[in-house]
Amino acid sequence: MIGVFARYEARRLAGAFLIATLIVFALICTVNLIELLRRGGGEGGPGFARLAAMAALQTPSVMRKTFPFIMLLAALWTYMALARRSEITAAMAAGMSFWRVAAPGALAAGLFGAFAAGGFDPLAAAALDRFDRMEGRYFEGRESLLSFSEEGLWLREARPDGGQTVIQARQADSGGARLGEATFFEFDSQDRFLRRLDAEEARLAGGFWRLSEASILGEVRGDPLASAEMTHESALDLPTHLTPDRIQEGFSSPEATSIWRLPRFIRDLEAAGFSARRHKTHFYATLASPLMFAAMAVIAAAFAARPPRLTSYGLAAAGCAITGFALYFLGDVALALGGSGEAPALLAAVAPSLSAALAAAALAAYLQGS
């Protein structure tokens, strides 16, 4: 009987979670589309089809944040339905403890959390990265992109004449205002190479990159090797519209980077001289998400699994929602502390999931003893 009931409970929870996910996806996508239409739906805007695509691309990253609460609602719905039909009462009368009643749902929720971290997260990250690029292009006029590799930092900057400058640097300070061992590649609007500048150091100051000890491969016309001329300048200013803040905006947000790529991205980020606290915090929090999912299922069971004659389902739903919002607030504060460096990244990322698990254990122990 235990095996049959466990499979039945897990199927019910899985079905409720999928239905709740589809409903929330539709709601969030609609809200995103309305906001994008407000921002760019006028004449000369990107157009409805492109805005709808952007809304769909943005939705998975928002859903990723709400998944634990979708699980909380789905589990509450499932356990209330089981309790109303006295199925939980019958299972406990047959000798099952509360822990054995809640375990199948917690296991199913944990598996959903593992899929959300390892499967859904990369899809949401790719969609958000695409959305960020489209938002920068159509709403903010931002074409600068920042990336990292084993060679250091790479930055692409669009110029007013339609050309672009690609910047590579071995080192950078935490704000991106000083680059060490920097190389600037300039291209025209037809993506033809114009010139290359190598500098020991490049600093952002008042709308210019100030290059120190710069070697310049002169302007190229026709055959680049035949016409190239090398010159040297002890100091040289290159106009730029970049600022330290705009460079920081070019970072891929942690949510726009797949969890499978985050460890290497963090290493490259730190090797280039930038802080990776936000990315570390996001990485650890994503790894801890299966525990959060499982805890949410147990919390919902603790509120909803009592016999109908002893339970006010309105109060149970309200108590469950308040607990969920409290954990959400704690998670937001912890992630902010971790991202700012006020708390260790690992502790800040894992604390919300551990708190949820402890709350679930406390509620379950109280129910078991009552």
N, C-alpha and C positions, 0 to 999 in steps of 0.2 A: 504493500500500500504506500509505503514511504516513497519508493521510487516512482510510482505512478503519480502521486500527488506532486512530487518535486518537478517532474517533467511538465505536468499540467500547469503548475504555477509559473514556471519559467516561460512556457509558451504564452501564457496570458500577459505576463509582463513584457515580453518581447513585442507582442502585438500592440499593446498599449503604447509602448515607447515609439514604435514606428509611426503609429497614427498621430501621436502628439508631435513628433518631429515634422511630419508633413504639414500639419496645421500651423506650427510655429514658423516653418520655412515660408509658407504662403504669406503669413502676416508680416514677417520681417521684410520679405521681398517687396511687398506692397508699400510698406512704410518707406523703404529705401527709394523706391521708384518715385513716390510722391515728393520726397526731399530733393532728389536729383532733378525732377521736373521743375521744382521751385527755383533751383539754382541755375539750370541751363535749358529750360524748356521754351524760352522765348525765341524770337526770330534770330537766326544766325547761330543758334545753339547746335549741339552735336546731333540732334534729331532723336525722335522717340525710340527708334530701334536700337540706337547705340546706348541711350540712357537705360533702356530695359535690360540690355546686356550688362551694363555696369551694375545695375541693381542686383542682377542674378549673381554676378561675380563677387559683390560685397557681402551677400547674405551668408555664405558658409562661415566666414570669419566671425560674424556676429553670433551665429548659431553655436559655434564652438565654445563661446563664453557661457551660453545659456544651457548647454547640454546637461550639466549636473541638475539643473532645476527642471528641465524636461524629464529627466529620470525621476526626480522627486515627485512630480505631478503624475507621471505614468505609474509609479509604484503606489502612490496614494490611491489612485483610481483602481488599480488592480486589487489591492488588499481590502479596500472598502467593498468592492464587488464580492470578493470571497467571503468577507465577514457578514455581509447582508444575507448571503445564501447559507450562512452557518457552516460553510465548508472548513473554515479555519477552526471553528469550535469542534467540529467532528474530528478533525485531524488531531487536535490537542487531546480530545477525549479518548482517542485511540492510543495515546501514550507519547505523542510527539511534544517535545518542549518548544517554547517560542523560538529558540535558536535554530532548531531543526525546521521549523516552519519558515523562518526568514532566510535560511541559508541558500535555498535554490534561487530566490530572487536576488540575493546579494551576489551570488556567483554569476548569474546572468548579467547583472548590472556591471560587475567588474569586467566581464568579457566585452560588453559594449564599450566600456571605458578604454579597454586596450585597443579595440578597433578604432575608436575615436582618436586615440593618440597616434597609432601607427599607420592607419589607413586613411581616415578622413582628414587628419591634420595636413598631410602633404597636399591633398587636393585643395583644401581651404587656403593653404599658404600660396599655392600657385595662382589661385583665383584672386587672392588679395593683392599679390604682386602685380598681376595684370591690371587690376582695378586702380592701384596706386599710380601706375604709369599713365593710364587713360585719364585719371583725375588731374594729374600734373599737366598733361598736354591740353586738355579741353577746358579746365576750370582755372588753373593757376598759372598757365604759361611757363611751367617749370620743366626744363628739358635736361637739367643736370642730373646725372646718375652716378652713384658711388658704388664701387664693388671692391672686393678684396680677393687676393690670391696669394700664392707663395712668393710672388715677386713684389708684394706690397699692395699699396693702394692704387686704384684706378678711378679716375673721375672724368666724366665727359661733360663739357660745357658748350651750350649753343651760343653762338655769337649773333649780334644784330644783323650782320651782313648775310646771314643764312649759312655761314660755314660753322665749323665746330672745332673745339680744341680738346684733345685727349691728353690727360695728365696722368703720369705714372710717378709714384714716389715710393722710396724704400721705407721711409719713416714719416710720421706725422705727430703733432701734439694732439692732446685730447680733444681740442676744439676744431682741428683742421686748419688753423690759421697759419701754421708753419709746417712746411714740407721739407724733408731732407732728401738729398740725392734725387732731385725732381727732373723729370723729362717732359717737355711740352711738345706735342705733335699738332700742327695746325693744318686744317683742311678747308678747302673752299666749299661753296654751296653745291658743287658737283662731286664732292667727296674726293677731289684731287689733292694730293699731298702738296703743301706749300713749303713748310720749313719745320725744322726740329731745333729745340733749344734744350740744352742740358745745363743744369745749375746745381751747385753744391747745396744751395738753400733757396727756398721761395717763401716769401711772407706776404700775407694779405694785409694791405694797408690802404684805406681810403679809395677803394675802387680799382686798385692795381695789385697785380702780383709783382713783388719786388724781388728780382732774381739776383743772386750774388755769384760772381765768378761763372758767368754764363758762356757756354760755347754754342755757336749758332751755325747751323747748316743752312746757308742762305736760300732765298726764294728760288723755287724751282719752276722752270717753264720748259715744256717739252720733255727732253730726256733728263731725268732727275740726276743721274750720275754724271752726265757730261757737263751740266751747268751748275752743279752744286759748288758752293764756296763756303769755306769754314772761316768764321770770324770769332773774336773773343771780346767780351765786355765784362769789366769788373762789376758793373751794376747796370741793371736794365729793368724798366717798368713795362709790364704788359697789362693793358686795360682788361677789366673783368667786371661782371655784374654780380659775382659771388660774394657772399659774406660768410662768416663762420656759421651763422644760424642756417643759411640756405644750404651749406655743405652738410650740416647735421640733418636737414630735411631729406637729403639724398640717401641717407642710410636706409637699407631695407629694415623695416620694423621686424621685431622678433616673430610676430604673427605671420609675416610674409615670407618666412624661411622655413622650409620643411624640417621637421624634427630630425630626419635622417641626415640633413646637411648641417644642422646647427653646430655639432661639435667641431667640425673643421672650420666652419665660418667663425666660430668664437676664437679658435686658435689664430686664424688669419687676422681677425680684428685686433686681437691683443698684440700680435707681432707687428702690426702697422702702427701701434701706439695709441689706439683708441680703447675706451672702456667697453667691456662686454658684459657689464652687470645685468642690464635688462635682458639680454639674450640668455645668460646663464639662468636667471630667475625663471624666464619663460620655459626653458628646456626642462629644468627640474620640476616645475609645476605640471608640465605635460606628462612627464614620467609618473607623477603621483596621481594623475587623474583617475586611473582605475580604482584606487582606494576611495577617492571622493565619490565615484559612482556607486560603489558597493555600500558606502556609509549612508548615502541618500536613500537607498532602497530599504536599509534597516530602519532608518529614522521614520520613513513612511509606514513601515510595518508596525512599528511601536505605537504610532498614533492611531492606526486604523484597524489593527487586528483584534481588538477587544470585542466581546460579544455585543450585538446591537442593543440589547436592553441596558447595557452598562456604558454605552458610548453615545455622545452627541456628535454626529459626524460633522456638523458645522463647526463646533469647537475644535474637533480634531483637525479639520482642514486648516482652520485659522492658526492653530498652534504649529502645525507642520510648516505653513507658509512663513510664519514669523521666524521659526528656527532656520529655514532656508535662507531668508533675507539676512539674518544675523551672520550666518556663515559666509554669505556672499560679501557682506561688508567687511568681515574679517579678512577674507581673501584679497579684496581690493587694497586694503590698508597694508597687508603683508607684502603684496607684490610691489606696491609703491615704495615701501621701505627697502625692499631688496633691490629694486631698480635704481634707487638713489644712493645706495651704498650705506644706508643707515643701519642695515641688518645684513648678516651673511646671506648670500643668494640661496644657498641650499635650505637654510632654516626658514627664510621667508617664503620659499616656494612650497615646502612640505608642510608648514604649520597649518594652513587651512584644511588640508586633507586629514592630517592627524587630529585636528580639532573635531572635524566631522566624525571621524571614526570613534573618538572618545565619547562624543555626544551620543552617537548611536549605541555604543556599548552601555553607557549609563542608562539610557532610556530602556534598552532591552533588559538590563538587569533589574530595573525597577518593575517592569511589566512581569518579568519572570517571578519576582518575589511577591507580587501582589495577588 
